[in-house]
């Protein structure tokens, strides 16, 4: 399996509009961050997308992605679902609706905000999606050859989902993982986890909080995502991290077979 980080930035992306800080004006391409998303590709040709944010179209074109088999939604905040309208290109190319996996709260938001997609209609060319509701009590999801374990977490008081596939887990925008869900994260080779900035935040793990959680989970390698310009320069922050912890960046690929 190959994981490609399509975006590693927070809701504003990096650089932030109007900001002149050293991160937003950096010439290091690792400091340029689209909104958070990732693509998992398997040897047998499956493409599984994590979130479909406002930079979705740009990310698909940049990485020459020609098909998607399923989308795993972490939650329905705009920086994670605002690209939903553009799935219609894949509907047309694949001649099928896209399967989207998400929790009840996210499904309610999508049905409300994208009413034109999920209400009965006879207008050709609209996006087509099949919503599959999952939560912490749901058995593992089968997506063709893949088994996916949902992991329930909290984004302040909003229930969100992370996902485990084999020895890899992907969690973003969390600031709390219940003990019973932590048990699903044992014996990981690769953990992707959000870390917004060094300072405490009311709804996201800060860098110290993420590092503490990584120490508890003890994956072989951890990669931090959903990073704001307040984190600091990629080159400087990377030097301060434990050997097995890394700042992810847009375009980074990992072999997690």
BALOBA-1460 file (C-alpha; in Angstrom, 3 decimals):
// residues 257
<rec num="1" residu="x" x="0.000" y="0.000" z="0.000"/>
<rec num="2" residu="x" x="1.180" y="3.495" z="-0.844"/>
<rec num="3" residu="x" x="-0.084" y="6.523" z="1.093"/>
<rec num="4" residu="x" x="0.149" y="9.907" z="-0.600"/>
<rec num="5" residu="x" x="-0.411" y="13.071" z="1.421"/>
<rec num="6" residu="x" x="-2.511" y="15.255" z="-0.892"/>
<rec num="7" residu="x" x="-2.799" y="18.046" z="1.673"/>
<rec num="8" residu="x" x="-1.434" y="18.562" z="5.182"/>
<rec num="9" residu="x" x="-2.704" y="22.028" z="6.077"/>
<rec num="10" residu="x" x="-5.354" y="23.279" z="8.428"/>
<rec num="11" residu="x" x="-8.638" y="24.879" z="7.370"/>
<rec num="12" residu="x" x="-6.955" y="28.038" z="6.013"/>
<rec num="13" residu="x" x="-4.145" y="26.204" z="4.270"/>
<rec num="14" residu="x" x="-0.581" y="27.502" z="4.233"/>
<rec num="15" residu="x" x="0.235" y="30.195" z="3.252"/>
<rec num="16" residu="x" x="-2.692" y="31.938" z="4.895"/>
<rec num="17" residu="x" x="-4.269" y="34.748" z="2.883"/>
<rec num="18" residu="x" x="-2.831" y="38.158" z="3.922"/>
<rec num="19" residu="x" x="-0.249" y="36.611" z="6.306"/>
<rec num="20" residu="x" x="3.390" y="37.646" z="6.045"/>
<rec num="21" residu="x" x="4.899" y="35.361" z="8.708"/>
<rec num="22" residu="x" x="8.094" y="33.414" z="8.015"/>
<rec num="23" residu="x" x="6.141" y="30.224" z="7.318"/>
<rec num="24" residu="x" x="3.683" y="31.793" z="4.894"/>
<rec num="25" residu="x" x="6.528" y="33.491" z="3.008"/>
<rec num="26" residu="x" x="8.851" y="30.462" z="3.098"/>
<rec num="27" residu="x" x="10.371" y="29.235" z="-0.161"/>
<rec num="28" residu="x" x="10.506" y="25.648" z="1.134"/>
<rec num="29" residu="x" x="7.818" y="23.664" z="-0.754"/>
<rec num="30" residu="x" x="7.218" y="21.626" z="2.420"/>
<rec num="31" residu="x" x="5.748" y="24.796" z="3.972"/>
<rec num="32" residu="x" x="3.061" y="25.017" z="1.263"/>
<rec num="33" residu="x" x="0.049" y="23.106" z="2.536"/>
<rec num="34" residu="x" x="-3.300" y="22.423" z="0.877"/>
<rec num="35" residu="x" x="-6.234" y="21.361" z="3.044"/>
<rec num="36" residu="x" x="-5.842" y="17.936" z="4.665"/>
<rec num="37" residu="x" x="-6.464" y="14.842" z="2.570"/>
<rec num="38" residu="x" x="-4.646" y="11.619" z="1.665"/>
<rec num="39" residu="x" x="-4.905" y="8.791" z="-0.844"/>
<rec num="40" residu="x" x="-4.249" y="5.127" z="-0.083"/>
<rec num="41" residu="x" x="-3.401" y="3.041" z="-3.166"/>
<rec num="42" residu="x" x="-3.107" y="-0.731" z="-3.089"/>
<rec num="43" residu="x" x="-1.181" y="-3.160" z="-5.284"/>
<rec num="44" residu="x" x="-4.419" y="-4.469" z="-6.763"/>
<rec num="45" residu="x" x="-5.432" y="-1.014" z="-7.969"/>
<rec num="46" residu="x" x="-7.732" y="0.283" z="-5.230"/>
<rec num="47" residu="x" x="-7.702" y="4.034" z="-4.527"/>
<rec num="48" residu="x" x="-9.188" y="5.029" z="-1.160"/>
<rec num="49" residu="x" x="-9.483" y="8.761" z="-0.446"/>
<rec num="50" residu="x" x="-9.470" y="10.302" z="3.026"/>
<rec num="51" residu="x" x="-11.727" y="13.395" z="2.936"/>
<rec num="52" residu="x" x="-12.727" y="15.545" z="-0.018"/>
<rec num="53" residu="x" x="-11.869" y="19.119" z="0.932"/>
<rec num="54" residu="x" x="-11.943" y="22.427" z="-0.976"/>
<rec num="55" residu="x" x="-8.631" y="21.644" z="-2.729"/>
<rec num="56" residu="x" x="-9.916" y="18.291" z="-4.039"/>
<rec num="57" residu="x" x="-9.959" y="19.292" z="-7.721"/>
<rec num="58" residu="x" x="-6.439" y="20.696" z="-7.564"/>
<rec num="59" residu="x" x="-5.165" y="17.619" z="-5.709"/>
<rec num="60" residu="x" x="-6.681" y="15.208" z="-8.233"/>
<rec num="61" residu="x" x="-5.144" y="17.055" z="-11.174"/>
<rec num="62" residu="x" x="-1.776" y="17.537" z="-9.486"/>
<rec num="63" residu="x" x="-1.390" y="13.824" z="-8.731"/>
<rec num="64" residu="x" x="-3.016" y="12.552" z="-11.962"/>
<rec num="65" residu="x" x="-5.608" y="10.512" z="-10.066"/>
<rec num="66" residu="x" x="-7.869" y="8.841" z="-12.599"/>
<rec num="67" residu="x" x="-10.182" y="6.812" z="-10.362"/>
<rec num="68" residu="x" x="-11.453" y="6.596" z="-6.790"/>
<rec num="69" residu="x" x="-13.037" y="3.489" z="-5.322"/>
<rec num="70" residu="x" x="-14.268" y="4.943" z="-2.016"/>
<rec num="71" residu="x" x="-14.064" y="8.024" z="0.188"/>
<rec num="72" residu="x" x="-13.600" y="7.798" z="3.956"/>
<rec num="73" residu="x" x="-14.911" y="10.965" z="5.624"/>
<rec num="74" residu="x" x="-13.502" y="11.936" z="9.010"/>
<rec num="75" residu="x" x="-16.125" y="14.650" z="9.636"/>
<rec num="76" residu="x" x="-18.150" y="17.194" z="7.695"/>
<rec num="77" residu="x" x="-16.365" y="20.472" z="8.394"/>
<rec num="78" residu="x" x="-15.911" y="22.417" z="5.192"/>
<rec num="79" residu="x" x="-12.156" y="21.911" z="4.957"/>
<rec num="80" residu="x" x="-12.859" y="18.166" z="4.738"/>
<rec num="81" residu="x" x="-15.932" y="17.967" z="2.470"/>
<rec num="82" residu="x" x="-16.185" y="21.176" z="0.423"/>
<rec num="83" residu="x" x="-14.919" y="19.461" z="-2.734"/>
<rec num="84" residu="x" x="-17.823" y="17.037" z="-2.868"/>
<rec num="85" residu="x" x="-19.368" y="18.576" z="-5.986"/>
<rec num="86" residu="x" x="-16.291" y="17.664" z="-8.024"/>
<rec num="87" residu="x" x="-16.727" y="13.912" z="-7.571"/>
<rec num="88" residu="x" x="-18.989" y="14.088" z="-10.635"/>
<rec num="89" residu="x" x="-15.904" y="13.836" z="-12.849"/>
<rec num="90" residu="x" x="-15.271" y="10.395" z="-11.362"/>
<rec num="91" residu="x" x="-18.959" y="9.495" z="-11.646"/>
<rec num="92" residu="x" x="-18.738" y="10.209" z="-15.367"/>
<rec num="93" residu="x" x="-15.431" y="8.411" z="-15.914"/>
<rec num="94" residu="x" x="-16.393" y="5.363" z="-13.840"/>
<rec num="95" residu="x" x="-20.087" y="5.342" z="-14.775"/>
<rec num="96" residu="x" x="-21.080" y="4.755" z="-11.173"/>
<rec num="97" residu="x" x="-21.878" y="6.501" z="-7.904"/>
<rec num="98" residu="x" x="-19.050" y="6.838" z="-5.407"/>
<rec num="99" residu="x" x="-19.234" y="4.999" z="-2.086"/>
<rec num="100" residu="x" x="-18.737" y="7.371" z="0.846"/>
<rec num="101" residu="x" x="-18.261" y="6.118" z="4.416"/>
<rec num="102" residu="x" x="-19.021" y="8.473" z="7.305"/>
<rec num="103" residu="x" x="-20.747" y="8.754" z="10.666"/>
<rec num="104" residu="x" x="-24.334" y="9.826" z="11.283"/>
<rec num="105" residu="x" x="-23.482" y="13.447" z="12.096"/>
<rec num="106" residu="x" x="-21.451" y="13.862" z="8.919"/>
<rec num="107" residu="x" x="-24.190" y="12.275" z="6.808"/>
<rec num="108" residu="x" x="-26.778" y="14.664" z="8.233"/>
<rec num="109" residu="x" x="-24.567" y="17.633" z="7.370"/>
<rec num="110" residu="x" x="-23.922" y="16.457" z="3.815"/>
<rec num="111" residu="x" x="-27.604" y="15.782" z="3.161"/>
<rec num="112" residu="x" x="-28.425" y="19.298" z="4.406"/>
<rec num="113" residu="x" x="-25.607" y="21.231" z="2.740"/>
<rec num="114" residu="x" x="-25.654" y="19.237" z="-0.515"/>
<rec num="115" residu="x" x="-29.382" y="18.749" z="-0.730"/>
<rec num="116" residu="x" x="-29.259" y="18.850" z="-4.533"/>
<rec num="117" residu="x" x="-27.058" y="15.710" z="-4.531"/>
<rec num="118" residu="x" x="-29.038" y="13.593" z="-2.093"/>
<rec num="119" residu="x" x="-32.625" y="14.541" z="-2.952"/>
<rec num="120" residu="x" x="-34.453" y="12.766" z="-5.778"/>
<rec num="121" residu="x" x="-33.726" y="14.518" z="-9.057"/>
<rec num="122" residu="x" x="-33.707" y="13.910" z="-12.788"/>
<rec num="123" residu="x" x="-31.123" y="16.544" z="-13.668"/>
<rec num="124" residu="x" x="-28.210" y="14.927" z="-15.552"/>
<rec num="125" residu="x" x="-24.629" y="15.590" z="-14.518"/>
<rec num="126" residu="x" x="-25.111" y="16.043" z="-10.761"/>
<rec num="127" residu="x" x="-22.712" y="14.260" z="-8.400"/>
<rec num="128" residu="x" x="-23.751" y="10.759" z="-7.367"/>
<rec num="129" residu="x" x="-22.809" y="9.164" z="-4.063"/>
<rec num="130" residu="x" x="-23.884" y="6.254" z="-1.901"/>
<rec num="131" residu="x" x="-23.625" y="7.136" z="1.783"/>
<rec num="132" residu="x" x="-22.673" y="4.299" z="4.140"/>
<rec num="133" residu="x" x="-23.175" y="5.097" z="7.839"/>
<rec num="134" residu="x" x="-20.537" y="3.737" z="10.206"/>
<rec num="135" residu="x" x="-19.663" y="4.410" z="13.841"/>
<rec num="136" residu="x" x="-17.555" y="2.956" z="16.634"/>
<rec num="137" residu="x" x="-19.823" y="-0.058" z="17.025"/>
<rec num="138" residu="x" x="-19.785" y="-0.850" z="13.306"/>
<rec num="139" residu="x" x="-17.983" y="-4.009" z="12.282"/>
<rec num="140" residu="x" x="-15.039" y="-3.598" z="9.980"/>
<rec num="141" residu="x" x="-15.929" y="-2.116" z="6.601"/>
<rec num="142" residu="x" x="-15.146" y="-4.214" z="3.526"/>
<rec num="143" residu="x" x="-14.081" y="-2.202" z="0.492"/>
<rec num="144" residu="x" x="-13.347" y="-4.883" z="-2.076"/>
<rec num="145" residu="x" x="-10.108" y="-6.475" z="-0.806"/>
<rec num="146" residu="x" x="-9.616" y="-4.030" z="2.084"/>
<rec num="147" residu="x" x="-10.871" y="-4.335" z="5.649"/>
<rec num="148" residu="x" x="-11.258" y="-0.949" z="7.344"/>
<rec num="149" residu="x" x="-11.747" y="-0.459" z="11.082"/>
<rec num="150" residu="x" x="-13.542" y="2.773" z="12.112"/>
<rec num="151" residu="x" x="-12.094" y="4.579" z="15.130"/>
<rec num="152" residu="x" x="-14.333" y="6.984" z="17.042"/>
<rec num="153" residu="x" x="-12.788" y="10.185" z="18.376"/>
<rec num="154" residu="x" x="-13.868" y="13.684" z="19.382"/>
<rec num="155" residu="x" x="-13.188" y="17.051" z="17.771"/>
<rec num="156" residu="x" x="-14.110" y="18.957" z="20.940"/>
<rec num="157" residu="x" x="-17.723" y="17.690" z="21.243"/>
<rec num="158" residu="x" x="-18.166" y="16.625" z="17.603"/>
<rec num="159" residu="x" x="-17.951" y="12.858" z="17.017"/>
<rec num="160" residu="x" x="-15.484" y="12.123" z="14.221"/>
<rec num="161" residu="x" x="-13.980" y="9.021" z="12.660"/>
<rec num="162" residu="x" x="-10.452" y="7.834" z="12.157"/>
<rec num="163" residu="x" x="-9.711" y="4.682" z="10.194"/>
<rec num="164" residu="x" x="-7.338" y="1.732" z="10.548"/>
<rec num="165" residu="x" x="-6.332" y="-0.378" z="7.541"/>
<rec num="166" residu="x" x="-3.926" y="-3.171" z="8.348"/>
<rec num="167" residu="x" x="-1.007" y="-1.763" z="10.335"/>
<rec num="168" residu="x" x="-1.814" y="1.834" z="9.339"/>
<rec num="169" residu="x" x="-4.193" y="4.337" z="10.973"/>
<rec num="170" residu="x" x="-5.319" y="7.809" z="9.930"/>
<rec num="171" residu="x" x="-6.804" y="10.284" z="12.440"/>
<rec num="172" residu="x" x="-7.217" y="14.005" z="11.956"/>
<rec num="173" residu="x" x="-8.938" y="16.926" z="13.714"/>
<rec num="174" residu="x" x="-9.191" y="15.015" z="16.974"/>
<rec num="175" residu="x" x="-8.456" y="16.249" z="20.468"/>
<rec num="176" residu="x" x="-9.636" y="13.148" z="22.355"/>
<rec num="177" residu="x" x="-9.649" y="9.410" z="21.692"/>
<rec num="178" residu="x" x="-11.647" y="7.329" z="24.207"/>
<rec num="179" residu="x" x="-9.786" y="4.457" z="25.933"/>
<rec num="180" residu="x" x="-11.863" y="1.784" z="24.226"/>
<rec num="181" residu="x" x="-10.891" y="3.216" z="20.830"/>
<rec num="182" residu="x" x="-7.226" y="3.475" z="21.786"/>
<rec num="183" residu="x" x="-7.207" y="-0.319" z="21.938"/>
<rec num="184" residu="x" x="-7.786" y="-0.356" z="18.159"/>
<rec num="185" residu="x" x="-4.470" y="1.442" z="17.645"/>
<rec num="186" residu="x" x="-2.095" y="-1.181" z="18.997"/>
<rec num="187" residu="x" x="0.781" y="-2.608" z="16.953"/>
<rec num="188" residu="x" x="0.769" y="0.041" z="14.242"/>
<rec num="189" residu="x" x="3.541" y="0.439" z="11.714"/>
<rec num="190" residu="x" x="2.357" y="3.905" z="10.666"/>
<rec num="191" residu="x" x="0.109" y="6.385" z="12.480"/>
<rec num="192" residu="x" x="-1.028" y="9.628" z="10.854"/>
<rec num="193" residu="x" x="-2.266" y="12.076" z="13.495"/>
<rec num="194" residu="x" x="-3.218" y="15.740" z="13.568"/>
<rec num="195" residu="x" x="-1.045" y="18.320" z="15.330"/>
<rec num="196" residu="x" x="-2.167" y="21.894" z="14.782"/>
<rec num="197" residu="x" x="0.494" y="24.004" z="16.505"/>
<rec num="198" residu="x" x="2.774" y="24.037" z="19.572"/>
<rec num="199" residu="x" x="0.217" y="25.885" z="21.707"/>
<rec num="200" residu="x" x="-2.898" y="24.277" z="23.182"/>
<rec num="201" residu="x" x="-6.050" y="24.435" z="21.058"/>
<rec num="202" residu="x" x="-9.617" y="23.830" z="22.168"/>
<rec num="203" residu="x" x="-10.510" y="21.277" z="19.463"/>
<rec num="204" residu="x" x="-7.263" y="19.913" z="17.964"/>
<rec num="205" residu="x" x="-4.267" y="18.113" z="19.380"/>
<rec num="206" residu="x" x="-1.364" y="20.475" z="19.884"/>
<rec num="207" residu="x" x="2.131" y="19.268" z="19.082"/>
<rec num="208" residu="x" x="2.921" y="18.303" z="22.726"/>
<rec num="209" residu="x" x="-0.445" y="16.521" z="23.045"/>
<rec num="210" residu="x" x="0.094" y="14.635" z="19.790"/>
<rec num="211" residu="x" x="3.582" y="13.582" z="20.860"/>
<rec num="212" residu="x" x="2.256" y="12.343" z="24.200"/>
<rec num="213" residu="x" x="-0.430" y="10.304" z="22.450"/>
<rec num="214" residu="x" x="2.085" y="8.885" z="19.979"/>
<rec num="215" residu="x" x="4.239" y="7.774" z="22.905"/>
<rec num="216" residu="x" x="1.232" y="5.930" z="24.356"/>
<rec num="217" residu="x" x="0.279" y="4.272" z="21.051"/>
<rec num="218" residu="x" x="3.915" y="3.585" z="20.175"/>
<rec num="219" residu="x" x="3.698" y="3.085" z="16.402"/>
<rec num="220" residu="x" x="6.877" y="2.305" z="14.506"/>
<rec num="221" residu="x" x="6.537" y="5.633" z="12.678"/>
<rec num="222" residu="x" x="4.186" y="8.600" z="13.103"/>
<rec num="223" residu="x" x="3.413" y="11.422" z="10.687"/>
<rec num="224" residu="x" x="1.760" y="14.670" z="11.735"/>
<rec num="225" residu="x" x="-0.828" y="16.391" z="9.557"/>
<rec num="226" residu="x" x="-3.445" y="19.196" z="9.665"/>
<rec num="227" residu="x" x="-0.642" y="21.651" z="10.401"/>
<rec num="228" residu="x" x="-1.136" y="25.406" z="10.683"/>
<rec num="229" residu="x" x="1.364" y="28.160" z="9.936"/>
<rec num="230" residu="x" x="1.669" y="28.581" z="13.710"/>
<rec num="231" residu="x" x="3.559" y="25.269" z="13.879"/>
<rec num="232" residu="x" x="6.682" y="26.919" z="12.498"/>
<rec num="233" residu="x" x="9.010" y="26.165" z="9.601"/>
<rec num="234" residu="x" x="9.087" y="22.531" z="8.507"/>
<rec num="235" residu="x" x="12.894" y="22.418" z="8.537"/>
<rec num="236" residu="x" x="13.186" y="23.810" z="12.073"/>
<rec num="237" residu="x" x="10.346" y="21.840" z="13.677"/>
<rec num="238" residu="x" x="11.540" y="18.562" z="12.144"/>
<rec num="239" residu="x" x="14.829" y="18.871" z="14.028"/>
<rec num="240" residu="x" x="12.962" y="19.005" z="17.345"/>
<rec num="241" residu="x" x="10.897" y="15.825" z="16.859"/>
<rec num="242" residu="x" x="11.662" y="12.326" z="18.120"/>
<rec num="243" residu="x" x="13.407" y="10.098" z="15.597"/>
<rec num="244" residu="x" x="10.251" y="8.150" z="14.729"/>
<rec num="245" residu="x" x="7.971" y="11.212" z="14.387"/>
<rec num="246" residu="x" x="7.830" y="13.338" z="11.248"/>
<rec num="247" residu="x" x="5.979" y="16.347" z="9.908"/>
<rec num="248" residu="x" x="4.072" y="15.218" z="6.838"/>
<rec num="249" residu="x" x="4.074" y="17.514" z="3.818"/>
<rec num="250" residu="x" x="2.100" y="17.743" z="0.604"/>
<rec num="251" residu="x" x="3.230" y="15.161" z="-1.929"/>
<rec num="252" residu="x" x="4.983" y="12.911" z="0.596"/>
<rec num="253" residu="x" x="4.477" y="9.210" z="-0.223"/>
<rec num="254" residu="x" x="4.891" y="6.306" z="2.184"/>
<rec num="255" residu="x" x="5.148" y="2.608" z="1.440"/>
<rec num="256" residu="x" x="3.065" y="1.088" z="4.241"/>
<rec num="257" residu="x" x="2.715" y="-2.433" z="2.852"/>
